[in-house]
Amino acid sequence: FKLWPRIQQSGVKLMRIGGNAYNNTPPSNALYLEWVDAIRGIGAEPLVQVSSTLTPTAAADLVRYLNVTMNRGVKFWSIGNEPDLAGLSAATVAGYLKSHAPAMKAVDPDILIFAPDCAWYNDALFAALLGGSADVSGKDSNGRYYVDVLSFHRYPMGAAAYARSDVVGAASAIRASADTLLGRIAGANSARGRMGAAALRWALTEFNVTWQNWGTNAVDGVGTHSFLNGQFFAEVFSIGMEKNALSVMPWSVHESGGAR
């Protein structure tokens, strides 16, 4: 909570409550409500992740609690997190999207649903979900679209050592991934007649130069706290603006006990 003033200064407009920890062990309704109110308190909107481990009824109950019982009107929701990292198949992902999304939208038809929040740009998964063997680009039996925003994560550098030259070239791969996804989205929009506000969009819902916090994390290094990473952030934000992403989200506000 000491970070809220700094977060507000950044001008952020959309904040995601998500990640693998919350997918595996969902927070309480009271904690979701506390975070939604805190995010709104700094002039931003929340993106609430619903765990794929919940039943469709429990997923709908969370929407009902926040948007009906507590009248918070949360517009942005996601289902699941990094299913490919857990080895889930496209059919499994489509299965929980096709069970959870209709139940959630039956409670509040105005919400927008992000998915699948894959761990990297997983083109095979997107190909299956967008018109392929596990298609979720269409409507449910109530005439509501399953998914509204296609999302993925990107950490170009892993735990192995890397150099400044590796980071300098890393954004080009994100640009290429966005272009490929936009091509698949365009095909799905055309096939399903999705236009205007109903058209599928994309978002980068997690990114950073690496998912590994280095023991030496200096401004003049190559890690998450480096000036070099600031340059990488600028490149990624630029791609998001150029390619009309709904949002581009660094991970995260508070990581590894505050270790930047």
Secondary structure, DSSP 8 states (H G I E B T S, - for coil): -TTHHHHHHTT--EEEE-SHHHHHS---HHHHHHHHHHHHHTT-EEEEEE-TTS-HHHHHHHHIIIIIIS-----EEEE-S-TTTTT--HHHHHHHHHHHHHHHHHH-TT-EEEEEEESS--HHHHHHHTTSTT--SSB-TTS-BS-SEEEEEE--B-SS---HHHHHTHHHHHHHHHHHHHHHHHHHHHHHT--GGGS-EEEEEEE-SBS---SS--TTSSSTTSHHHHHHHHHHHHHHHHTT-S-EEES-SS-GGG--
